[in-house]
Amino acid sequence: ELLVFFENRKTAVLRKLEDLFGTESQVQVLQRPGTEEGFVRLSSYLPVSTELIDAAFEEDTTTAVKILPPVLPVLTPDSMDIPFLSCEEMLAIPGSRQGSLARLALMYESARAGMGRDEVLENMIQLVTCINDSLQRGLSGTNYENRILKCQSIGFRERLQSGRLLDLGLLNRVILFVTALMEVKSSMGVIVAAPTAGACAAMPGAALGAGDAMGSDLEKIAESFLAAGMIGVFISKYSTFAAEVAGCQAECGAGSGMAAAALVTLMGGDAETSVAAASMALQNSLGMICDPVANRVEVPCLGKNVMAASNAVSCANMALAGFDPVIPLDEVIQTMDTVGKSIPPELRCTALGGLSITRTSKKIQKRLQDNKGAT
């Protein structure tokens, strides 16, 4: 982001920026009403050269220049021409049903971001690496005074290793990873919202847990995340990720659908099977409310993330076994949106209903507030 402040020289500034960057750059003029003062904002996918800008405006004493680093790693170009925007359109592409959903996600993201598919994959590998770093922190144990739950993952891992838990195979690894990631979030650690902060563990925990159990390499896991992201694109287009709008089905439910597609991709399943798994996982999540205890994203959020991941594991196997989802994914997402908006506002992340207003929840909220005030 480049901001060039001007006084009575808007036209000259615009002309100079056009000479430097051409006419294809995204330019916006913001001007103070009733004055000739304001600034020109230029957004660019490529880094802006400080030396170039300084040289261009060094003799102009009426302007001030500010370069802002990118908030997001990708700037969608005005000229993008995406290949599809619904699951139905995607599966209508010849050969798409039998190919990998990750390959279709690479096609979509490459068109949207204006970058090569290898670069898209490298960006995803970096995100997966970031999430895995957070996971390792969570597995080593987290401590944070101002939260509801103490560290749960250490005890789970100890009991798992000593054979004191039900033998659920891969699912126990997923539960451990989901719990560890949620604890990093609750201790103010670094997370990747996938798709949201409150549902940051269901999809990554499922994919990383299954990948770890299966011995998958980093690139294969990154491809599963791309497949999950493709399901997320459809959800974001036709519904929402906001629990305030559509309840927890929009967060943990969406994460479950995304995770199911990721798990099928890890197993080498095709796009049609991945979509079927996502459809079933979302169907199973319809109507999930959002009622955080003590107005914190911890309880029942941890359990709901675990449930979402477990649902994803089940639906991935169902799809891989040829189960029929019956309702196409696009229709399920549209239904999810309708159902979510029908949920009473008290049960949509407002802390005005459900577990949020129990006597225990109120006691916990007061204790946390008192502890915060004491510190």
Solvent accessible surface area in square Angstrom, and as a share of the most:
residue,aa,sasa,rsa
1,E,52,0.23
2,L,0,0.00
3,L,27,0.13
4,V,0,0.00
5,F,83,0.35
6,F,3,0.01
7,E,84,0.38
8,N,115,0.59
9,R,84,0.31
10,K,67,0.28
11,T,83,0.48
12,A,25,0.19
13,V,1,0.01
14,L,59,0.29
15,R,141,0.51
16,K,60,0.25
17,L,3,0.02
18,E,88,0.40
19,D,115,0.59
20,L,53,0.26
21,F,53,0.22
22,G,35,0.33
23,T,103,0.60
24,E,151,0.68
25,S,30,0.20
26,Q,51,0.23
27,V,68,0.39
28,Q,78,0.35
29,V,55,0.31
30,L,77,0.38
31,Q,67,0.30
32,R,148,0.54
33,P,124,0.78
34,G,90,0.86
35,T,49,0.29
36,E,99,0.44
37,E,70,0.31
38,G,15,0.14
39,F,49,0.20
40,V,0,0.00
41,R,91,0.33
42,L,1,0.01
43,S,12,0.08
44,S,39,0.25
45,Y,86,0.33
46,L,122,0.61
47,P,129,0.81
48,V,22,0.13
49,S,48,0.31
50,T,73,0.42
51,E,131,0.59
52,L,78,0.39
53,I,1,0.01
54,D,81,0.42
55,A,64,0.50
56,A,25,0.19
57,F,13,0.05
58,E,127,0.57
59,E,160,0.72
60,D,21,0.11
61,T,130,0.76
62,T,58,0.34
63,T,22,0.13
64,A,58,0.45
65,V,51,0.29
66,K,107,0.45
67,I,58,0.29
68,L,64,0.32
69,P,107,0.67
70,P,107,0.67
71,V,144,0.83
72,L,128,0.64
73,P,100,0.63
74,V,49,0.28
75,L,53,0.27
76,T,43,0.25
77,P,40,0.25
78,D,119,0.62
79,S,97,0.62
80,M,71,0.32
81,D,122,0.63
82,I,43,0.22
83,P,55,0.34
84,F,6,0.02
85,L,46,0.23
86,S,11,0.07
87,C,5,0.03
88,E,133,0.60
89,E,91,0.41
90,M,0,0.00
91,L,21,0.10
92,A,77,0.60
93,I,47,0.24
94,P,129,0.81
95,G,48,0.46
96,S,0,0.00
97,R,98,0.36
98,Q,130,0.58
99,G,19,0.18
100,S,43,0.28
101,L,0,0.00
102,A,3,0.03
103,R,96,0.35
104,L,0,0.00
105,A,1,0.01
106,L,26,0.13
107,M,37,0.16
108,Y,2,0.01
109,E,53,0.24
110,S,21,0.14
111,A,32,0.25
112,R,91,0.33
113,A,5,0.04
114,G,53,0.51
115,M,16,0.07
116,G,44,0.43
117,R,111,0.41
118,D,124,0.64
119,E,79,0.36
120,V,10,0.06
121,L,26,0.13
122,E,84,0.38
123,N,41,0.21
124,M,32,0.14
125,I,31,0.16
126,Q,107,0.48
127,L,79,0.39
128,V,0,0.00
129,T,57,0.33
130,C,46,0.27
131,I,5,0.03
132,N,53,0.27
133,D,88,0.46
134,S,8,0.05
135,L,1,0.01
136,Q,91,0.40
137,R,112,0.41
138,G,0,0.00
139,L,19,0.10
140,S,84,0.54
141,G,25,0.24
142,T,6,0.04
143,N,145,0.74
144,Y,83,0.31
145,E,142,0.64
146,N,32,0.17
147,R,17,0.06
148,I,28,0.14
149,L,53,0.26
150,K,173,0.73
151,C,39,0.23
152,Q,74,0.33
153,S,1,0.01
154,I,50,0.26
155,G,21,0.20
156,F,43,0.18
157,R,72,0.26
158,E,90,0.40
159,R,107,0.39
160,L,50,0.25
161,Q,139,0.62
162,S,66,0.43
163,G,62,0.60
164,R,154,0.56
165,L,58,0.29
166,L,144,0.71
167,D,136,0.71
168,L,81,0.40
169,G,47,0.45
170,L,58,0.29
171,L,39,0.19
172,N,6,0.03
173,R,87,0.32
174,V,0,0.00
175,I,28,0.14
176,L,2,0.01
177,F,10,0.04
178,V,0,0.00
179,T,8,0.05
180,A,0,0.00
181,L,5,0.03
182,M,5,0.02
183,E,10,0.05
184,V,0,0.00
185,K,25,0.10
186,S,14,0.09
187,S,6,0.04
188,M,141,0.63
189,G,15,0.15
190,V,101,0.58
191,I,48,0.25
192,V,32,0.19
193,A,60,0.46
194,A,12,0.09
195,P,21,0.13
196,T,22,0.13
197,A,52,0.41
198,G,12,0.12
199,A,0,0.00
200,C,4,0.02
201,A,0,0.00
202,A,0,0.00
203,M,6,0.03
204,P,0,0.00
205,G,0,0.00
206,A,0,0.00
207,A,0,0.00
208,L,9,0.05
209,G,0,0.00
210,A,2,0.02
211,G,0,0.00
212,D,78,0.40
213,A,56,0.43
214,M,77,0.34
215,G,66,0.63
216,S,27,0.18
217,D,94,0.49
218,L,82,0.41
219,E,86,0.38
220,K,64,0.27
221,I,17,0.08
222,A,0,0.00
223,E,44,0.20
224,S,0,0.00
225,F,6,0.02
226,L,4,0.02
227,A,0,0.00
228,A,0,0.00
229,G,27,0.26
230,M,3,0.01
231,I,0,0.00
232,G,7,0.06
233,V,25,0.15
234,F,0,0.00
235,I,0,0.00
236,S,61,0.39
237,K,103,0.44
238,Y,73,0.28
239,S,18,0.12
240,T,26,0.15
241,F,51,0.21
242,A,34,0.26
243,A,0,0.00
244,E,101,0.45
245,V,58,0.33
246,A,0,0.00
247,G,0,0.00
248,C,10,0.06
249,Q,1,0.00
250,A,0,0.00
251,E,23,0.11
252,C,2,0.01
253,G,0,0.00
254,A,0,0.00
255,G,0,0.00
256,S,0,0.00
257,G,0,0.00
258,M,11,0.05
259,A,0,0.00
260,A,0,0.00
261,A,0,0.00
262,A,0,0.00
263,L,11,0.05
264,V,0,0.00
265,T,4,0.02
266,L,7,0.04
267,M,116,0.52
268,G,58,0.55
269,G,15,0.15
270,D,43,0.22
271,A,0,0.00
272,E,75,0.34
273,T,28,0.16
274,S,0,0.00
275,V,10,0.06
276,A,14,0.11
277,A,0,0.00
278,A,0,0.00
279,S,1,0.01
280,M,14,0.06
281,A,0,0.00
282,L,2,0.01
283,Q,57,0.25
284,N,94,0.48
285,S,7,0.05
286,L,65,0.32
287,G,33,0.31
288,M,25,0.11
289,I,54,0.27
290,C,14,0.09
291,D,7,0.04
292,P,4,0.03
293,V,12,0.07
294,A,4,0.03
295,N,90,0.46
296,R,63,0.23
297,V,65,0.37
298,E,11,0.05
299,V,41,0.23
300,P,26,0.17
301,C,15,0.09
302,L,28,0.14
303,G,44,0.42
304,K,28,0.12
305,N,0,0.00
306,V,30,0.17
307,M,98,0.44
308,A,2,0.02
309,A,0,0.00
310,S,28,0.18
311,N,26,0.13
312,A,0,0.00
313,V,24,0.14
314,S,58,0.38
315,C,0,0.00
316,A,5,0.04
317,N,96,0.49
318,M,61,0.27
319,A,7,0.05
320,L,66,0.33
321,A,75,0.58
322,G,60,0.58
323,F,109,0.45
324,D,108,0.56
325,P,30,0.19
326,V,111,0.64
327,I,71,0.36
328,P,72,0.45
329,L,3,0.01
330,D,19,0.10
331,E,87,0.39
332,V,3,0.02
333,I,0,0.00
334,Q,89,0.40
335,T,57,0.33
336,M,1,0.00
337,D,24,0.12
338,T,91,0.53
339,V,45,0.26
340,G,0,0.00
341,K,113,0.48
342,S,83,0.53
343,I,14,0.07
344,P,67,0.42
345,P,79,0.49
346,E,81,0.37
347,L,42,0.21
348,R,40,0.15
349,C,37,0.22
350,T,58,0.34
351,A,17,0.13
352,L,114,0.57
353,G,5,0.05
354,G,34,0.32
355,L,78,0.39
356,S,3,0.02
357,I,92,0.47
358,T,54,0.32
359,R,187,0.68
360,T,86,0.50
361,S,1,0.01
362,K,100,0.42
363,K,129,0.54
364,I,29,0.14
365,Q,46,0.20
366,K,128,0.54
367,R,110,0.40
368,L,2,0.01
369,Q,108,0.48
370,D,77,0.40
371,N,53,0.27
372,K,140,0.59
373,G,68,0.65
374,A,91,0.70
375,T,140,0.82
